[in-house]
Every structure is written in C-alpha cells, then in structure tokens.
C-alpha cells in the first residue's frame, strides 16, 4: 500500500522519518486537540523526537509489526492512521487515528480506516482488527461504530498519561464480519 485516494483531494500515504519536521510542526499546531487522547502528542515536541517516533514505525514496518500513514488534504498533512500493533502470525492488528480539528466532519478517518481494514483483511489475511479508544472520545467511538465494530469491553485504568489513569474501550471487527458487510455493500 503506497497511497490510497480518500476522495476530494485527500489521500492516505506513508509517513516516514524524512518527514519528521513536517510531523513536528503539525503536532505543535494541533497538540491541544491531540494531547487528551494520544500519548505521542506529549513526546513529539521537535524534529528529533518526531524522527525517533517515525523511525520506530519504520522499524516496525520492516519487521511487519506496524505501519504509519499520513492523511493529506490537497498535499497538507491533516491527520494520520497507524497499525499500532500488527501481527500477521496472530492474525490481528490494532488501528489508530488522529485528525486536525479543521479536517473533521469529512469522513477522512472512516474512509482511511476502511482502506486499511480492506488491506489487512483482503491482502494480509488478518482475522481481527482492534480499535482502542477513550470512553470520552465520541468521534473516535463513532468511527468504530461506522466500521461495524463491536464494543467488547473496557480496560479500566490501563495506562497513565497527563498525571492520571485512563480507561480504554476495546472495539473489534472480525474478518468474516467485514467480508459479510462488504458483500452487502455496507462495509469495505
């Protein structure tokens, strides 16, 4: 998957270490919006830390254990998607997403997530796609619902960020559910 069109001048494309300055500048612009939900929004503070973050994903991709993509609107970085975890041997992965406030409401994350699920299930043969989200993040929960995911439960007090403990909801989609929805025109 090199890049995938998302419609109306938007595309999903790899985000690589050489783009660290762009990611650092983007994160600075939208940090207040991302920080309540994403631990990396606290640690990507300059080009060097952005490069280290992106290099971790380049290394994950080389090991077939994760990938990171930018969402671009007319060439400008407005968000991103990632396979935070990816295990072909286990047949499962975890998707994650972020988007600048000005790019919300256009279906970019939902469309990008569909492309990634299509690839994970259709090309790589994965059986399970997970989406972990704060119970307070309504827009992200809405994406999980639009993808046809099932809320499987809540991990209570699972990690610390910003001086407090956070819960995470686990949403998941199984390959046969995705394929059935695609066959009915509702999914992938």
C-alpha positions in Angstrom: 0.0 0.0 0.0 1.9 3.1 -1.1 -1.0 5.6 -1.2 -4.8 5.4 -1.4 -7.2 8.1 -2.5 -9.7 9.2 0.1 -11.7 11.4 -2.3 -12.0 15.2 -2.7 -8.2 15.8 -2.9 -7.4 13.7 0.2 -5.1 10.7 0.3 -3.6 8.2 2.7 0.1 7.8 2.3 3.2 6.6 4.2 4.6 8.9 6.9 8.4 8.3 7.0 11.3 9.5 9.1 12.4 12.0 6.4 9.1 13.8 7.1 9.9 14.4 10.8 10.0 18.2 10.5 6.5 18.2 9.0 5.1 15.9 11.7 6.7 18.0 14.4 5.2 21.2 13.0 1.8 19.6 12.6 1.9 18.2 16.2 2.8 21.7 17.5 -0.2 23.2 15.7 -2.8 20.6 17.0 -1.2 19.4 20.2 -4.0 20.8 22.4 -6.5 18.8 20.3 -4.5 15.5 20.3 -3.0 15.6 23.8 -6.1 14.3 25.6 -6.1 11.1 23.5 -2.6 10.3 22.2 0.4 9.7 24.4 2.8 10.5 21.5 1.3 14.1 21.3 3.2 14.7 24.6 6.5 13.3 23.4 6.7 14.5 19.8 7.9 18.0 20.6 10.6 18.8 17.9 12.1 17.3 14.8 14.4 14.9 16.6 11.6 13.4 18.7 9.3 13.2 15.6 12.1 11.5 13.7 12.5 8.9 16.6 8.7 8.3 16.6 8.6 7.8 12.8 11.7 5.7 12.9 10.1 3.3 15.4 7.3 2.8 12.9 9.7 2.4 10.0 11.4 -0.3 12.1 8.0 -1.8 12.9 7.1 -1.9 9.2 10.5 -3.5 8.4 9.6 -6.2 10.9 6.0 -6.4 9.7 4.7 -5.3 13.1 3.2 -1.9 12.5 2.9 0.9 10.0 2.1 4.7 10.0 0.4 6.8 7.4 -0.4 10.4 6.9 -3.8 11.7 5.9 -3.2 14.6 3.4 -5.8 17.1 2.1 -4.5 18.8 -1.0 -1.0 17.8 -0.1 -1.2 19.2 3.5 -0.8 16.8 6.5 -4.1 16.9 8.4 -4.0 13.7 10.3 -2.9 10.1 10.2 -3.6 6.4 10.7 -1.5 3.6 12.0 -1.3 0.0 12.6 -0.1 0.5 16.2 0.2 -3.3 16.5 0.3 -5.7 13.6 0.8 -9.4 13.8 0.4 -11.5 10.7 1.3 -14.6 12.7 -1.5 -14.0 15.2 -3.8 -12.6 12.5 -4.6 -9.4 14.4 -3.8 -5.7 14.4 -4.8 -2.5 16.2 -5.8 0.6 14.2 -5.3 4.1 15.5 -6.2 7.6 14.0 -5.9 11.3 14.6 -7.1 14.3 12.7 -6.7 18.1 12.9 -9.9 19.9 14.0 -10.3 21.7 10.7 -10.3 18.4 8.8 -13.0 16.8 10.9 -16.5 16.0 9.6 -15.5 14.9 6.1 -15.3 11.2 6.7 -11.5 11.1 6.2 -10.7 8.8 9.2 -13.6 6.5 8.4 -12.6 6.2 4.7 -8.9 5.8 5.6 -9.7 3.1 8.2 -11.8 1.3 5.6 -8.9 1.2 3.2 -6.6 -0.1 6.0 -9.1 -2.8 7.0 -9.6 -3.8 3.4 -5.8 -4.2 3.1 -5.4 -6.0 6.4 -8.2 -8.5 5.8 -8.1 -8.8 2.0 -4.4 -8.6 1.3 -2.8 -9.8 4.5 -5.5 -12.2 5.6 -5.8 -10.9 9.2 -8.8 -12.2 11.2 -9.2 -9.4 13.8 -8.9 -5.6 13.7 -9.0 -3.8 17.1 -9.7 -0.1 17.8 -8.8 1.1 21.4 -10.4 4.4 22.4 -11.0 6.5 25.4 -14.7 6.3 26.6 -14.7 10.1 26.4 -13.7 10.3 22.7 -17.1 10.3 21.0 -15.8 11.0 17.5 -13.4 8.0 17.6 -16.1 5.8 19.0 -18.4 6.9 16.1 -15.7 5.7 13.6 -15.6 2.3 15.3 -19.4 2.1 15.0 -19.4 3.2 11.3 -16.8 0.4 10.6 -19.2 -2.1 12.1 -17.0 -2.9 15.1 -18.4 -4.5 18.3 -17.7 -2.9 21.7 -16.1 -5.8 23.6 -15.5 -4.1 26.9 -13.5 -1.5 28.7 -10.0 -1.9 30.1 -10.1 0.1 33.3 -7.2 2.3 34.5 -5.0 0.7 31.8 -2.4 3.5 31.3 -1.1 6.7 32.8 -1.0 10.0 30.8 -1.1 13.6 31.8 -0.9 12.7 35.5 -4.0 10.5 35.6 -5.0 6.9 34.9 -7.1 6.3 31.7 -9.6 3.7 30.6 -9.8 2.3 27.1 -12.7 0.8 25.3 -11.9 -2.2 23.1 -13.8 -2.3 19.8 -13.1 -5.1 17.3 -14.1 -6.3 13.9 -13.6 -9.9 12.6 -12.7 -10.6 9.1 -15.9 -12.6 8.4 -18.0 -9.7 9.6 -16.1 -7.2 7.4 -16.5 -9.5 4.4 -20.2 -10.0 5.0 -20.7 -6.3 5.3 -18.8 -5.7 2.1 -20.9 -8.3 0.4 -24.0 -6.3 1.4 -22.5 -3.0 0.3 -22.2 -1.8 3.9 -18.5 -2.5 4.7 -15.2 -2.3 3.0 
